[in-house]
């Protein structure tokens, strides 16, 4: 790893409090850039705008999605802005780079029926009296996890890293620390709150030694359930619920949360706040839901909408 990248990662960790997986993503992107530059006889300390454009073009030539290329560009821009501000470079060659156009692909979304099927399966498994204590605890954890994802629209990393103290939240809302260490308040919902309380109570009874202050404690390096383990369990649940594993993930439940809110009358700005998007343009991937709802509204209620039907 170059000195420039190492210093940048240290700044992101210490000054901005970037999460471990965020730092890992920056390191992967910038290590890949450094390898490309080295093959061209250049390095980060001396790279030109032309070098950086050539790298971005190489990502496109390799078939990387626009979202992936935008992430790489974000890493590059932040690195060279840091080097410029710190005086390690007299210029910022990344300032003139154009962002790849956003893909128009729509997020995978489960129907309300499919989500209900998933939640009902999780709940039924958590109530199975034939399970051993350990199996029942795992089943109740999965039910609480799935209910909470759909009820809040949280990122899986945000949910698994919640402290147990959120169970004391009053008014049915919890404070969540999201990207960029920004706090936001998210309603929890009675079903999710009850599932979480029941899981926590059973955890205290059956495995008090494993309690570490996290809402979802686990024997991991962080002390809480990992994103990977949560995603694996939810995909397995989808299979048992008769749904395609490829269409179900924690992030798909986040998309379902947003889409179903919009389908039932929520406005885009409110959904943006709940999802923790800093830019409304990120939330606008759901505008197809709004457009469909508005078309149905006009078709059903406008006095001239039936002209030409007969």
Rosetta silent file (secondary structure, phi, psi, omega in degrees, C-alpha in Angstrom):
SEQUENCE: XXXXXXXXXXXXXXXXXXXXXXXXXXXXXXXXXXXXXXXXXXXXXXXXXXXXXXXXXXXXXXXXXXXXXXXXXXXXXXXXXXXXXXXXXXXXXXXXXXXXXXXXXXXXXXXXXXXXXXXXXXXXXXXXXXXXXXXXXXXXXXXXXXXXXXXXXXXXXXXXXXXXXXXXXXXXXXXXXXXXXXXXXXXXXXXXXXXXXXXXXXXXXXXXXXXXXXXXXXXXXXXXXXXXXXXXXXXXXXXXXXXXXXXXXXXXXXXXXXXXXXXXXXXXXXXXXXXXXXXXXXXXXXXXXXXXXXXXXXXXXXXXXXXXXX
SCORE:     score description
SCORE:     0.000 S_00000001
   1 L     0.000  133.835 -179.226    0.000    0.000    0.000 S_00000001
   2 L   -70.539  159.454  179.087    1.365    3.431   -0.928 S_00000001
   3 H   -61.643  -38.726 -178.500    2.075    6.066    1.706 S_00000001
   4 H   -63.190  -43.891  179.867   -0.600    8.329    0.186 S_00000001
   5 H   -67.930  -41.164  179.441   -3.320    5.676    0.449 S_00000001
   6 H   -60.860  -43.348  179.120   -2.244    4.709    3.983 S_00000001
   7 H   -66.058  -38.947  178.922   -2.448    8.331    5.138 S_00000001
   8 H   -63.824  -45.901 -179.583   -5.840    8.762    3.493 S_00000001
   9 H   -64.064  -37.143  177.592   -7.256    5.645    5.180 S_00000001
  10 H   -63.575  -42.768  177.501   -5.909    6.781    8.539 S_00000001
  11 H   -61.746  -44.022 -179.108   -7.657   10.140    8.109 S_00000001
  12 H   -63.002  -36.565 -179.103  -10.944    8.450    7.148 S_00000001
  13 H   -74.813  -45.868 -172.702  -10.770    6.215   10.219 S_00000001
  14 H   -81.896  -48.296 -173.590   -9.669    8.800   12.786 S_00000001
  15 L   -86.231  -33.435 -176.648  -11.273   12.032   11.620 S_00000001
  16 L  -108.174   -5.184  176.746  -14.418   10.772    9.894 S_00000001
  17 L    63.017   34.726 -179.233  -15.009    7.576   11.841 S_00000001
  18 L   -61.778  140.591 -179.658  -15.407    5.440    8.724 S_00000001
  19 L   -70.000  161.157 -176.740  -16.605    1.895    9.422 S_00000001
  20 H   -58.365  -44.347 -177.651  -14.280   -1.073    8.894 S_00000001
  21 H   -69.731  -27.204  175.680  -16.090   -2.315    5.770 S_00000001
  22 H   -68.238  -44.115  178.447  -16.000    1.222    4.318 S_00000001
  23 H   -63.230  -38.311  178.270  -12.253    1.412    4.845 S_00000001
  24 H   -63.352  -39.371  179.691  -11.854   -2.023    3.249 S_00000001
  25 H   -66.162  -43.718  176.642  -13.787   -0.834    0.182 S_00000001
  26 H   -59.397  -45.051 -177.956  -11.598    2.290   -0.130 S_00000001
  27 H   -63.003  -42.579  178.140   -8.460    0.177    0.208 S_00000001
  28 H   -61.187  -47.775 -177.423   -9.598   -2.282   -2.488 S_00000001
  29 H   -62.139  -45.928 -174.161  -10.496    0.492   -4.929 S_00000001
  30 H   -76.792  -28.796  173.545   -7.317    2.491   -4.405 S_00000001
  31 H   -66.678  -38.690  177.012   -5.051   -0.566   -4.437 S_00000001
  32 H   -64.245  -42.420  176.902   -6.582   -1.472   -7.792 S_00000001
  33 H   -60.554  -46.101 -178.457   -5.915    2.062   -9.047 S_00000001
  34 H   -61.445  -38.444  177.832   -2.304    1.918   -7.839 S_00000001
  35 H   -64.208  -41.125  178.191   -1.780   -1.385   -9.645 S_00000001
  36 H   -63.152  -46.123 -178.780   -3.151    0.071  -12.890 S_00000001
  37 H   -62.990  -40.892 -179.618   -0.926    3.155  -12.594 S_00000001
  38 H   -61.189  -37.879  179.333    2.153    1.050  -11.854 S_00000001
  39 H   -66.721  -22.260  179.429    1.565   -0.962  -15.026 S_00000001
  40 L   -98.094    6.368 -179.976    1.557    2.345  -16.932 S_00000001
  41 L    77.273   22.551 -179.829    4.749    3.573  -15.281 S_00000001
  42 L  -123.248  177.228  176.928    2.919    6.065  -13.049 S_00000001
  43 L  -150.611  168.537 -175.167    2.004    6.330   -9.368 S_00000001
  44 L   -60.895  -38.170 -177.480   -0.537    8.109   -7.209 S_00000001
  45 L   -63.271  -25.266 -175.334    1.881   10.869   -6.246 S_00000001
  46 L  -124.201    5.026 -175.211    2.376   11.876   -9.902 S_00000001
  47 L   -60.240  141.462  178.401   -0.767   10.580  -11.674 S_00000001
  48 L   -99.680  170.470  176.474   -2.316   12.923  -14.223 S_00000001
  49 H   -60.784  -36.067  178.739   -5.949   13.451  -15.129 S_00000001
  50 H   -64.392  -39.709  176.074   -5.290   11.437  -18.293 S_00000001
  51 H   -59.387  -44.301 -177.348   -4.007    8.521  -16.183 S_00000001
  52 H   -69.624  -37.817  176.485   -7.156    8.584  -14.076 S_00000001
  53 H   -64.486  -39.583  178.725   -9.446    8.784  -17.123 S_00000001
  54 H   -62.332  -38.378  178.361   -7.628    5.809  -18.622 S_00000001
  55 H   -65.169  -46.243  179.342   -8.254    3.869  -15.408 S_00000001
  56 H   -62.620  -38.176  176.798  -11.965    4.723  -15.409 S_00000001
  57 H   -63.539  -36.288 -179.441  -12.160    3.725  -19.088 S_00000001
  58 H   -66.212  -34.103  176.942  -10.513    0.402  -18.233 S_00000001
  59 H   -65.009  -41.776  178.395  -13.253   -0.314  -15.682 S_00000001
  60 H   -65.207  -41.518  179.852  -15.899    0.313  -18.327 S_00000001
  61 H   -63.371  -28.927  179.915  -14.035   -1.887  -20.819 S_00000001
  62 L   -83.049   -1.516  175.863  -14.008   -4.693  -18.247 S_00000001
  63 L    86.733   15.132  178.455  -17.801   -4.505  -18.011 S_00000001
  64 L   -66.520  141.192  179.040  -18.129   -3.045  -14.517 S_00000001
  65 L   -64.357  155.898 -178.956  -21.595   -1.643  -13.769 S_00000001
  66 H   -61.059  -32.708  179.733  -21.964    2.129  -13.635 S_00000001
  67 H   -65.144  -38.432  178.163  -22.687    1.925   -9.901 S_00000001
  68 H   -68.056  -41.924  179.745  -19.346    0.169   -9.332 S_00000001
  69 H   -66.216  -35.030  176.966  -17.496    2.691  -11.495 S_00000001
  70 H   -66.160  -36.125  177.962  -19.135    5.559   -9.600 S_00000001
  71 H   -66.185  -43.387  177.277  -17.919    4.046   -6.332 S_00000001
  72 H   -60.516  -43.077 -179.825  -14.369    3.812   -7.687 S_00000001
  73 H   -63.095  -40.025  177.805  -14.588    7.420   -8.860 S_00000001
  74 H   -60.564  -42.782  177.974  -15.788    8.517   -5.422 S_00000001
  75 H   -61.703  -43.802 -179.167  -12.780    6.813   -3.826 S_00000001
  76 H   -64.284  -46.211 -179.337  -10.428    8.478   -6.312 S_00000001
  77 H   -60.581  -42.972 -178.476  -11.951   11.924   -5.835 S_00000001
  78 H   -68.162  -39.080  178.231  -11.731   11.710   -2.057 S_00000001
  79 H   -61.096  -51.688 -174.450   -8.134   10.497   -2.138 S_00000001
  80 H   -73.176  -27.406  172.412   -6.877   13.264   -4.435 S_00000001
  81 H   -64.796  -41.471  177.756   -8.914   15.948   -2.634 S_00000001
  82 H   -61.775  -47.075 -178.390   -7.210   14.815    0.578 S_00000001
  83 H   -63.023  -36.584  179.506   -3.748   14.922   -1.026 S_00000001
  84 H   -69.149  -46.906 -179.202   -4.420   18.419   -2.394 S_00000001
  85 H   -63.574  -37.300 -179.028   -5.737   19.800    0.907 S_00000001
  86 L   -79.314   -4.060  178.299   -2.821   18.264    2.815 S_00000001
  87 L    80.270   11.518  179.334   -0.349   19.848    0.400 S_00000001
  88 L   -80.525  -16.903  172.709    0.996   16.515   -0.832 S_00000001
  89 L  -136.316  147.425 -179.974    0.006   17.502   -4.350 S_00000001
  90 L   -88.833   -6.534  179.564   -0.159   20.943   -5.935 S_00000001
  91 L  -137.958  170.152  175.372   -3.076   19.938   -8.142 S_00000001
  92 L  -124.866   92.613 -176.062   -6.155   17.716   -8.026 S_00000001
  93 H   -67.247  -14.071 -179.056   -6.222   15.620  -11.216 S_00000001
  94 H   -84.982  -10.482 -173.854   -9.521   14.005  -10.201 S_00000001
  95 H   -67.045  -23.355 -176.938  -11.456   17.291  -10.209 S_00000001
  96 H   -98.751    3.815 -177.802  -12.092   17.153  -13.959 S_00000001
  97 L   -75.793  136.513  177.480  -13.264   13.531  -14.118 S_00000001
  98 L   -88.900  142.412  179.315  -16.833   12.955  -15.292 S_00000001
  99 L   -78.897  141.368  174.084  -19.040   10.557  -13.390 S_00000001
 100 L   -60.450  146.130  178.972  -20.393    7.498  -15.227 S_00000001
 101 L   -66.716  139.893 -179.979  -24.085    7.813  -16.007 S_00000001
 102 L   -65.463  141.298  175.625  -26.319    6.122  -13.485 S_00000001
 103 L   -68.645  144.546  178.512  -27.843    2.841  -14.530 S_00000001
 104 L   -89.977    5.116 -178.689  -31.588    2.936  -15.099 S_00000001
 105 L   -65.944  141.955 -177.539  -32.058   -0.550  -13.677 S_00000001
 106 L   -91.933  149.350  179.346  -34.683   -0.740  -10.953 S_00000001
 107 L   -68.233  150.073  173.906  -34.076   -2.329   -7.568 S_00000001
 108 L   -66.193  134.191 -178.688  -35.434   -5.794   -6.882 S_00000001
 109 L  -134.093  134.573  173.910  -38.645   -5.437   -4.876 S_00000001
 110 L   -86.415  147.013  174.454  -40.764   -8.025   -3.120 S_00000001
 111 L   -73.292  164.606  177.620  -44.533   -7.714   -3.235 S_00000001
 112 H   -61.851  -35.575  178.218  -46.444   -7.159   -0.009 S_00000001
 113 H   -63.387  -43.791 -178.607  -47.696  -10.739   -0.306 S_00000001
 114 H   -66.198  -39.918  177.744  -44.146  -12.094   -0.596 S_00000001
 115 H   -64.445  -43.007  178.527  -42.948  -10.081    2.411 S_00000001
 116 H   -60.022  -40.635  178.445  -45.921  -11.299    4.447 S_00000001
 117 H   -62.778  -41.819  179.253  -45.081  -14.871    3.464 S_00000001
 118 H   -63.748  -47.200 -178.169  -41.481  -14.385    4.547 S_00000001
 119 H   -67.544  -39.825  179.541  -42.448  -12.850    7.899 S_00000001
 120 H   -63.604  -38.461  178.174  -45.157  -15.426    8.582 S_00000001
 121 H   -64.621  -44.591  179.134  -42.672  -18.238    7.961 S_00000001
 122 H   -62.722  -41.560 -179.680  -40.142  -16.664   10.321 S_00000001
 123 H   -66.104  -43.882 -179.639  -42.774  -16.146   13.005 S_00000001
 124 H   -60.858  -41.368  179.188  -44.092  -19.708   12.705 S_00000001
 125 H   -64.895  -35.950 -178.845  -40.582  -21.117   13.054 S_00000001
 126 H   -71.182  -19.309 -178.969  -39.954  -19.004   16.163 S_00000001
 127 L   -98.782    1.791 -177.539  -43.115  -20.438   17.776 S_00000001
 128 L   -68.444  112.629 -176.150  -42.294  -24.088   17.042 S_00000001
 129 L   -73.646  -10.984 -179.321  -42.425  -25.818   20.437 S_00000001
 130 L   -81.204  -11.150 -175.824  -40.442  -28.804   19.131 S_00000001
 131 L   -73.479  148.531  170.829  -37.244  -26.770   18.849 S_00000001
 132 L   -68.866  167.842 -179.750  -34.404  -27.046   21.309 S_00000001
 133 H   -59.480  -43.824 -178.462  -33.600  -23.932   23.333 S_00000001
 134 H   -64.898  -42.227  179.723  -30.653  -23.063   21.092 S_00000001
 135 H   -67.585  -37.650  178.888  -32.673  -23.572   17.893 S_00000001
 136 H   -65.578  -38.982  178.744  -35.564  -21.530   19.261 S_00000001
 137 H   -63.659  -41.600  178.264  -33.201  -18.677   20.121 S_00000001
 138 H   -66.111  -39.782 -179.896  -31.812  -18.696   16.562 S_00000001
 139 H   -66.231  -40.548  179.991  -35.325  -18.814   15.101 S_00000001
 140 H   -70.339  -33.948  175.836  -36.506  -15.919   17.258 S_00000001
 141 H   -62.875  -43.919 -179.637  -33.405  -13.927   16.348 S_00000001
 142 H   -65.479  -39.819  177.915  -34.142  -14.414   12.662 S_00000001
 143 H   -63.550  -46.699  179.842  -37.781  -13.416   13.118 S_00000001
 144 H   -62.329  -39.727  179.562  -36.801  -10.267   15.049 S_00000001
 145 H   -63.725  -47.259 -176.340  -34.159   -9.440   12.439 S_00000001
 146 H   -68.388  -44.622  177.142  -36.527   -9.859    9.475 S_00000001
 147 H   -58.023  -43.752 -176.235  -39.399   -7.962   11.105 S_00000001
 148 H   -68.335  -39.744  177.780  -37.047   -5.112   11.996 S_00000001
 149 H   -59.511  -45.842 -177.629  -35.539   -4.848    8.500 S_00000001
 150 H   -74.598  -32.620 -177.795  -38.930   -4.519    6.874 S_00000001
 151 H   -73.818  -27.186 -173.177  -40.367   -2.269    9.603 S_00000001
 152 H  -113.737  -25.744 -174.395  -37.513    0.246    9.518 S_00000001
 153 L    72.918   17.585 -179.662  -35.789    0.045    6.128 S_00000001
 154 L   -67.862  151.221  167.118  -32.423    0.057    7.911 S_00000001
 155 L   -66.291  147.699 -177.481  -29.260   -1.047    6.196 S_00000001
 156 H   -60.859  -35.696  178.517  -28.270   -4.453    7.572 S_00000001
 157 H   -64.768  -33.476  178.233  -25.021   -2.974    8.927 S_00000001
 158 H   -70.736  -40.174 -176.369  -27.059   -0.378   10.834 S_00000001
 159 H   -70.080  -49.555 -175.036  -29.430   -2.943   12.310 S_00000001
 160 H   -67.810  -19.054 -178.965  -26.936   -5.561   13.506 S_00000001
 161 L   -98.926   13.408  176.822  -24.803   -2.890   15.199 S_00000001
 162 L   -72.643  142.608  175.722  -27.633   -1.415   17.288 S_00000001
 163 E   -79.719  158.964  178.479  -27.061   -1.473   21.063 S_00000001
 164 H   -62.405  -22.354 -177.512  -29.541   -3.214   23.385 S_00000001
 165 H   -62.719  -17.015  178.965  -30.419    0.176   24.846 S_00000001
 166 H   -65.113  -19.744  179.060  -32.667    0.889   21.840 S_00000001
 167 H   -66.837  -17.885  178.812  -35.203   -1.417   23.482 S_00000001
 168 H   -90.119    3.167 -177.370  -35.767    1.334   26.033 S_00000001
 169 L   -62.288  136.632  178.931  -36.724    3.819   23.315 S_00000001
 170 L   -99.170  156.622  177.449  -39.974    5.602   24.007 S_00000001
 171 L    78.801    7.092  176.061  -42.563    6.614   21.441 S_00000001
 172 L    72.979   20.120  179.188  -41.887    3.636   19.181 S_00000001
 173 E  -130.404  150.571 -179.842  -38.867    5.228   17.467 S_00000001
 174 E  -124.488  153.525  175.793  -35.140    4.504   17.658 S_00000001
 175 E   -93.863  131.120 -176.689  -32.049    6.574   16.951 S_00000001
 176 E  -121.832  135.543  175.484  -29.811    5.116   14.256 S_00000001
 177 E   -96.047  109.795 -175.201  -26.232    6.047   13.435 S_00000001
 178 L  -100.597 -158.133 -179.083  -25.970    5.883    9.654 S_00000001
 179 H   -61.348  143.302 -179.546  -23.391    6.667    6.995 S_00000001
 180 H    69.287   20.322 -178.933  -21.096    9.556    7.790 S_00000001
 181 H    56.969   31.496  177.535  -21.962    9.200   11.487 S_00000001
 182 L   -91.628  130.665  178.801  -25.281   10.953   10.832 S_00000001
 183 E   -89.574  144.721  172.982  -28.064   10.212   13.290 S_00000001
 184 E  -145.939  154.726  179.569  -31.670    9.801   12.251 S_00000001
 185 E  -100.135  132.764 -176.638  -34.852    8.753   14.010 S_00000001
 186 E  -129.496  126.527  174.681  -36.718    5.758   12.594 S_00000001
 187 E   -62.849  143.169 -175.780  -40.127    4.424   13.727 S_00000001
 188 L   -97.130  -41.249 -177.473  -39.880    0.808   14.822 S_00000001
 189 L    91.866  143.673 -172.766  -43.435   -0.550   14.666 S_00000001
 190 H   -67.776  -40.226 -178.762  -45.202   -2.674   17.254 S_00000001
 191 H   -64.513  -44.940  179.687  -44.570   -6.097   15.651 S_00000001
 192 H   -66.083  -41.882 -179.696  -40.842   -5.485   15.288 S_00000001
 193 H   -61.402  -41.989  179.740  -40.600   -4.005   18.803 S_00000001
 194 H   -66.811  -42.981  179.662  -42.338   -7.037   20.284 S_00000001
 195 H   -62.543  -41.562  179.197  -40.167   -9.495   18.348 S_00000001
 196 H   -65.365  -42.450 -179.763  -36.998   -7.710   19.455 S_00000001
 197 H   -63.752  -41.505  179.861  -38.138   -7.616   23.091 S_00000001
 198 H   -66.678  -41.194  178.006  -38.973  -11.339   23.055 S_00000001
 199 H   -63.812  -44.708 -179.075  -35.641  -12.233   21.472 S_00000001
 200 H   -62.615  -40.251  179.633  -33.722  -10.095   23.969 S_00000001
 201 H   -64.571  -43.045  179.727  -35.598  -11.628   26.904 S_00000001
 202 H   -67.833  -36.867  177.226  -34.916  -15.169   25.694 S_00000001
 203 H   -60.627  -44.114 -179.977  -31.272  -14.271   25.059 S_00000001
 204 H   -63.822  -34.565 -176.997  -30.961  -13.035   28.638 S_00000001
 205 H   -78.627  -47.079 -172.180  -32.524  -16.255   29.933 S_00000001
 206 H   -88.329  -30.570 -176.176  -30.794  -18.870   27.797 S_00000001
 207 L  -140.439   57.594 -177.549  -27.408  -17.310   27.102 S_00000001
 208 H   -60.951  -25.814 -178.504  -26.724  -14.494   29.571 S_00000001
 209 H   -69.527  -20.095 -177.311  -22.984  -15.074   29.240 S_00000001
 210 H   -91.192   -5.159 -178.453  -23.074  -14.022   25.566 S_00000001
 211 L   -67.735  126.614 -176.487  -24.668  -10.627   26.184 S_00000001
 212 L  -127.300   15.049 -179.132  -22.266   -7.911   25.074 S_00000001
 213 L    91.877   -6.390  178.601  -24.451   -4.830   24.993 S_00000001
 214 E   -93.212  153.231  177.556  -25.512   -5.390   21.374 S_00000001
 215 L   -66.050  -36.199  178.065  -29.089   -5.949   20.260 S_00000001
 216 L  -121.564   76.003 -177.939  -27.945   -8.999   18.270 S_00000001
 217 E   -66.344  150.694  178.816  -24.959  -10.386   20.227 S_00000001
 218 L  -159.825  162.117  178.636  -22.781  -13.035   18.608 S_00000001
 219 L   -85.774   66.867  178.650  -19.404  -14.700   18.954 S_00000001
 220 L  -122.995  172.968 -179.088  -17.768  -12.540   16.300 S_00000001
 221 L   -61.756  -35.569 -179.214  -14.866  -10.118   16.372 S_00000001
 222 L   -79.575  -20.279 -177.083  -17.273   -7.180   16.636 S_00000001
 223 L    92.786   -5.406  177.536  -19.383   -8.858   19.323 S_00000001
 224 E  -129.941  168.504  179.235  -22.554   -8.675   17.266 S_00000001
 225 L   -55.208  137.353 -179.767  -24.148  -10.570   14.405 S_00000001
 226 L   -85.844  159.261  177.489  -22.303   -9.986   11.132 S_00000001
 227 H   -61.269  -40.064 -176.342  -23.893   -8.702    7.934 S_00000001
 228 H   -65.936  -42.132  179.646  -22.837  -11.857    6.127 S_00000001
 229 H   -65.963  -40.097  179.240  -24.426  -14.189    8.692 S_00000001
 230 H   -63.451  -44.962 -179.980  -27.658  -12.184    8.662 S_00000001
 231 H   -63.716  -40.295  178.093  -27.849  -12.264    4.860 S_00000001
 232 H   -61.540  -44.754 -178.326  -27.187  -16.019    4.817 S_00000001
 233 H   -66.357  -37.101 -179.114  -29.950  -16.698    7.339 S_00000001
 234 H   -70.229  -37.857  176.862  -32.478  -14.539    5.467 S_00000001
 235 H   -65.204  -39.805  177.310  -31.766  -16.289    2.159 S_00000001
 236 H   -64.659  -38.344  176.478  -32.243  -19.659    3.857 S_00000001
 237 H   -62.445  -42.145  179.011  -35.529  -18.362    5.302 S_00000001
 238 H   -58.998  -42.009  178.749  -36.652  -17.295    1.828 S_00000001
 239 H   -61.006  -44.365 -179.589  -36.038  -20.823    0.553 S_00000001
 240 H   -68.750  -24.022  178.709  -38.149  -22.302    3.365 S_00000001
 241 L   -85.914    0.405  179.421  -40.881  -19.757    2.611 S_00000001
 242 L    81.082   20.049  178.677  -41.048  -20.930   -1.003 S_00000001
 243 L  -106.981  157.479  179.201  -39.432  -17.771   -2.403 S_00000001
 244 L   -71.956  126.463 -179.853  -36.445  -17.542   -4.718 S_00000001
 245 H   -60.149  -32.359 -176.955  -33.248  -17.048   -2.711 S_00000001
 246 H   -69.507  -17.527 -178.073  -31.838  -14.854   -5.476 S_00000001
 247 H  -100.638   -0.762 -175.676  -34.627  -12.306   -5.016 S_00000001
 248 L  -123.469  130.042  176.596  -34.404  -11.972   -1.231 S_00000001
 249 L  -160.274  167.728  176.094  -31.700  -10.230    0.794 S_00000001
 250 H   -56.434  -38.758 -178.427  -31.515   -7.650    3.580 S_00000001
 251 H   -70.913  -31.148  176.928  -31.133   -4.894    0.978 S_00000001
 252 H   -66.947  -35.710  175.436  -34.169   -6.143   -0.949 S_00000001
 253 H   -66.008  -33.784  174.603  -36.204   -5.820    2.262 S_00000001
 254 H   -64.477  -42.593  175.970  -34.960   -2.221    2.501 S_00000001
 255 H   -63.525  -40.199  179.846  -36.194   -1.644   -1.055 S_00000001
 256 H   -63.255  -41.991  177.343  -39.525   -3.263   -0.171 S_00000001
 257 H   -54.303  -50.445 -177.391  -39.877   -0.948    2.835 S_00000001
 258 H   -67.586  -46.275 -177.076  -39.417    2.133    0.632 S_00000001
 259 H   -64.449  -41.771 -178.321  -41.529    0.920   -2.295 S_00000001
 260 H   -69.961  -31.924  173.967  -44.446   -0.191   -0.144 S_00000001
 261 H   -62.791  -47.028 -178.801  -44.464    3.138    1.703 S_00000001
 262 H   -65.557  -39.978  178.236  -44.675    5.008   -1.600 S_00000001
 263 H   -60.763  -28.812 -176.531  -47.348    2.661   -2.946 S_00000001
 264 L  -103.060   18.764  168.661  -49.452    3.425    0.109 S_00000001
 265 L   109.706   -3.079  179.494  -49.200    7.206   -0.060 S_00000001
 266 L   -70.235  153.155  177.866  -45.873    8.273    1.500 S_00000001
 267 L   -95.244  159.618 -172.810  -43.984   11.138   -0.156 S_00000001
 268 H   -63.238  -38.051 -178.786  -40.465   10.846   -1.523 S_00000001
 269 H   -63.713  -40.730  179.034  -38.899   13.302    0.944 S_00000001
 270 H   -64.525  -41.738  178.455  -40.194   11.346    3.941 S_00000001
 271 H   -64.687  -38.376  176.373  -38.830    8.112    2.506 S_00000001
 272 H   -57.637  -45.471  179.856  -35.487    9.831    1.910 S_00000001
 273 H   -63.412  -43.512 -177.845  -35.318   10.790    5.593 S_00000001
 274 H   -66.028  -36.887 -179.256  -36.250    7.298    6.762 S_00000001
 275 H   -78.370  -18.063 -178.411  -33.667    5.627    4.508 S_00000001
 276 L    78.302   27.922  176.584  -30.937    8.055    5.546 S_00000001
 277 L   -79.860  127.403  178.862  -30.153    9.159    1.990 S_00000001
 278 L   -75.122  -23.403 -177.147  -28.181   12.415    2.008 S_00000001
 279 L  -124.213  130.719 -179.012  -29.248   13.176   -1.569 S_00000001
 280 H   -61.469  -25.427 -178.885  -32.813   12.940   -2.896 S_00000001
 281 H   -62.508  -29.440  177.915  -31.402   11.662   -6.210 S_00000001
 282 H   -67.592  -37.180 -179.373  -30.545    8.374   -4.478 S_00000001
 283 H   -75.398  -19.013 -174.731  -34.157    7.947   -3.402 S_00000001
 284 H   -70.372   -4.142  172.942  -35.425    8.750   -6.885 S_00000001
 285 H   -64.045  -16.218 -179.600  -34.804    5.158   -8.010 S_00000001
 286 H   -94.468    6.485 -176.764  -38.261    4.588   -6.520 S_00000001
 287 H   -64.210  -22.316  177.318  -40.032    7.185   -8.694 S_00000001
 288 H   -62.529  -29.176  177.367  -41.412    4.376  -10.874 S_00000001
 289 H   -69.192  -43.544  178.995  -43.562    3.447   -7.870 S_00000001
 290 H   -63.807  -42.783 -179.041  -44.873    7.001   -7.602 S_00000001
 291 H   -61.544  -42.889  179.110  -45.540    7.196  -11.333 S_00000001
 292 H   -63.432  -41.918 -178.781  -47.526    3.946  -11.248 S_00000001
 293 H   -66.730  -39.356 -179.763  -49.542    5.107   -8.232 S_00000001
 294 H   -68.010  -37.834  176.750  -50.326    8.483   -9.838 S_00000001
 295 H   -62.802  -42.774  178.026  -51.450    6.825  -13.078 S_00000001
 296 H   -64.064  -38.080 -179.768  -53.768    4.549  -11.110 S_00000001
 297 H   -63.188  -46.377  179.534  -55.067    7.550   -9.169 S_00000001
 298 H   -65.814  -43.860 -179.220  -55.932    9.488  -12.336 S_00000001
 299 H   -59.782  -36.725 -175.783  -57.411    6.417  -14.004 S_00000001
 300 H   -83.425  -32.946 -169.314  -59.658    5.741  -11.022 S_00000001
 301 H  -115.981  -17.860 -177.927  -60.752    9.246  -10.079 S_00000001
 302 L   -74.103  132.842 -176.459  -60.449   11.634  -13.051 S_00000001
 303 L   -63.632  -21.795 -178.492  -63.881   12.299  -14.641 S_00000001
 304 L  -100.775    3.253 -172.926  -62.485   12.096  -18.184 S_00000001
 305 L   -69.217  -16.698 -178.321  -60.340    9.011  -17.697 S_00000001
 306 L   -97.950    2.912  179.138  -63.021    6.693  -19.174 S_00000001
 307 L   -60.584  136.199  177.590  -63.431    8.657  -22.428 S_00000001
 308 L    90.815   -3.210 -178.920  -63.037    6.420  -25.416 S_00000001
 309 L   -75.063  -20.480 -177.722  -63.906    3.248  -23.515 S_00000001
 310 L  -150.638    0.000    0.000  -67.127    2.796  -25.334 S_00000001
